[in-house]
Amino acid sequence: MTAHIFVPTPPAAPAASNVPAPRPAPGKPRPRPRTPGRPRCERGASPYEGERLRPLTRGQVEDRLQELGDLYAKVSGGGPWAWNQARSAFLRHLAADTRRPGFSLLIAETTALTGCAYGFPAGGAGPWWTGFDGHLPGSLLSCAATGRLFVLSGIIVPPRVRREHPDRAWNLARRLQRRLLADHGAALGVTLVDTRDHRALETLWSWGWRSAGDDTLTTLPPGPFRVLVLAPGR
């Protein structure tokens, strides 16, 4: 089981056309060109703080599976055939996780569903070990034995959450993962990522995740998977 981090790279901007820019209306000053350099500092609260986070019960998740699948499809992109195949795989993955003890799913919404994150607390033993076998250091095993290790199984957010201010506390992914850990009183979050999925690794690092037992971000441990951990409040 590896993390589902759905943050596709946005399409390239269209090439500039040869149509000349419109002239300002008579009597109005011509706008001054922006000088390249550092972007202006943002003032006030983040515009994304308007997204409300709330948990869904298992029954509500089942009732909204198709809507959650639509959110995944909108975020993941791809052609119609790949869209249907991946959407079905995502819904199977989510349905399996909902049956785990302590499963929790948070949604973010304004007037529509904009994102979600989900996971479950890890126990000292049990089926949650699938995929983690041989990859967890002893410190995480002891944390799991106390019931304070939380497996973050999936984060689904729009592309702009990856691109824009991933280090800010109000970044939607950070808000979702922080709330999941707080709701469960977790001492640590954990997830498993394929080492070949460089984009997912870089994205999680930008959201505050770190390699388990490794403070560096450049040297990957041997093996097909990498365990990442997240401290509460990140």
DOTORDREN-997130 format. One line per 4 residues: number of its first residue (from 1); their letters; for each residue x, y, z of C-alpha. Coordinates in steps of 0.2 Angstrom, whole numbers, plus 2048, in hexadecimal, padded with zeros to 3 digits. Each point is the difference from the previous one (the first is absolute). Example, Ala and Ser with C-alpha at 12.3 -4.5 7.8 and 13.67 -1.06 7.14 Angstrom:
<bazas>
1 = as = 83E/7EA/827  806/811/7FD
</bazas>
This chain:
<bazas>
1 = mtah = 800/800/800  808/811/7FB  7F9/811/802  7F4/807/7F3
5 = ifvp = 806/812/7FE  7F7/807/7F1  808/810/7FB  802/801/7ED
9 = tppa = 80C/80C/7F7  7F5/80E/7F8  800/801/7ED  80D/80C/7F8
13 = apaa = 7FA/811/7FD  7FB/804/7EE  80D/808/7F4  7FE/813/7FE
17 = snvp = 7F7/806/7F1  805/80E/7F4  7F0/80A/804  806/811/806
21 = aprp = 7FA/805/812  7F1/80C/801  804/812/802  7F9/808/810
25 = apgk = 7F0/80B/7FE  803/813/7FD  803/809/810  805/7F1/80A
29 = prpr = 812/7FE/806  80A/7F2/7F8  803/7F3/80D  812/7FF/806
33 = prtp = 809/7F0/7FB  805/7F4/80F  812/7FF/803  807/7EE/801
37 = grpr = 805/7FB/812  7F9/7FA/810  7ED/7FE/800  7F6/80C/80B
41 = cerg = 7FD/7FA/812  7EF/7FA/803  7F5/80A/80D  7F3/7FA/80B
45 = aspy = 7F9/7EE/801  802/7F3/7F3  7F1/7FF/7F4  801/7ED/802
49 = eger = 7FB/801/813  7EE/801/7F9  801/7EE/7FD  7F7/7F7/80E
53 = lrpl = 806/7EF/806  7F5/7F3/808  800/7ED/802  7F4/7F4/7F8
57 = trgq = 7FA/7F1/809  802/7EF/7F7  7EE/801/7FB  802/811/7F8
61 = vedr = 810/7FA/7F7  7F6/7F2/7F9  7F2/80C/7FA  80D/80C/7F8
65 = lqel = 80B/7F3/7F8  7FC/805/7EF  802/813/804  811/7FB/808
69 = gdly = 804/7F7/7F0  7FC/80F/7F5  80B/80A/80B  80E/7F4/7FD
73 = akvs = 7FD/800/7ED  800/813/7FF  811/801/809  809/7F1/7F8
77 = gggp = 7FC/805/7EE  804/7F5/7F2  7F6/7F9/7F1  7EF/7F8/802
81 = wawn = 806/7EE/800  80E/803/80D  7F4/80B/809  7F3/7F2/803
85 = qars = 80E/7F3/804  808/80B/80D  7F0/806/807  7FA/7EE/803
89 = aflr = 811/7FB/808  7FE/80F/80C  7EF/7FC/805  805/7EE/804
93 = hlaa = 80F/807/80A  7F4/80B/80A  7F3/7F3/803  80D/7F4/807
97 = dtrr = 807/80E/80C  7EE/804/806  7FF/7EF/808  810/803/80B
101 = pgfs = 7FD/803/812  801/813/804  7FF/805/7EE  7FE/813/7FD
105 = llia = 7FC/80B/7F1  800/813/800  7F9/80A/7F1  804/812/7FC
109 = etta = 7F2/809/7F8  7F9/812/7FB  7F1/7FF/7F6  807/7F0/7F8
113 = ltgc = 80C/7F2/806  812/806/7FD  80B/7F3/809  801/7F1/80C
117 = aygf = 80C/7F6/80B  7FE/7F0/809  808/7F3/80A  7FF/7F5/80F
121 = pagg = 80A/7FD/811  80D/7F3/7FF  800/7F2/80D  80E/7F5/807
125 = agpw = 7FB/7F2/7F4  7F3/7FD/7F2  7FC/802/7EE  806/812/7FF
129 = wtgf = 812/7F9/7FF  7FD/7FB/7EE  80D/809/7F6  809/807/80F
133 = dghl = 808/7EF/804  813/802/802  7FF/813/7FD  7FC/807/812
137 = pgsl = 80E/804/80C  7FE/7FA/812  7FC/811/806  7F0/800/7F6
141 = lsca = 7FC/7EE/805  800/806/812  7F5/80F/7FC  7F3/7F4/7F7
145 = atgr = 800/7F5/80F  7F9/80F/80B  7F3/804/7F3  807/811/7FC
149 = lfvl = 806/7FD/7EE  7F4/806/7F2  801/7F9/7EF  7FC/80E/7F3
153 = sgii = 7FA/7F6/7F1  7FA/80D/7F4  800/813/7FC  7F6/806/7F2
157 = vppr = 802/813/7FD  800/80C/7F0  811/803/7F7  801/812/807
161 = vrre = 802/7F9/812  810/7F8/7FA  806/80F/7F6  7FB/80E/80C
165 = hpdr = 808/803/811  802/7EE/805  809/806/810  7F2/80B/806
169 = awnl = 7F6/7FA/80F  7F0/804/7F6  805/7F5/7F1  7F1/7F4/7FE
173 = arrl = 80A/7F0/801  809/806/810  7EF/804/807  7F9/7EF/7FC
177 = qrrl = 80E/7F6/806  802/80A/810  7EE/7FE/804  800/7ED/7FE
181 = ladh = 80E/7FE/80C  7F9/80C/80D  7EF/7F7/7FF  808/7F0/804
185 = gaal = 80C/806/80D  80E/7F9/7F6  812/802/805  806/7FD/7EE
189 = gvtl = 7F9/7FE/7EE  807/7F3/7F4  7FE/7FC/7EE  809/7F5/7F3
193 = vdtr = 805/807/7EF  808/7F7/7F1  811/806/7FE  7FE/802/7ED
197 = dhra = 7F2/80C/803  80B/80F/802  7F2/80D/7FE  7F6/7F8/80F
201 = letl = 810/800/80A  804/813/7FC  7EE/805/803  7FF/7F7/811
205 = wswg = 811/808/805  7F9/811/7FC  7F2/7FD/80B  80B/7FC/80F
209 = wrsa = 803/7ED/7FF  811/7F9/803  808/7EF/7FD  7FF/7F4/80F
213 = gddt = 810/800/80A  808/80B/7F3  801/813/801  807/802/7EE
217 = lttl = 7F5/802/7F1  80C/7FA/7F2  806/7EF/804  7F3/7F2/7FE
221 = ppgp = 801/7F0/80A  802/7F0/7F7  7F0/7F7/7FB  7F0/804/7F6
225 = frvl = 7F7/80A/80D  804/80F/80B  7F8/803/811  7FC/812/804
229 = vlap = 7FA/807/810  7F7/810/805  801/808/811  7F0/808/807
233 = gr = 7FE/812/7FD  809/800/7EF
</bazas>
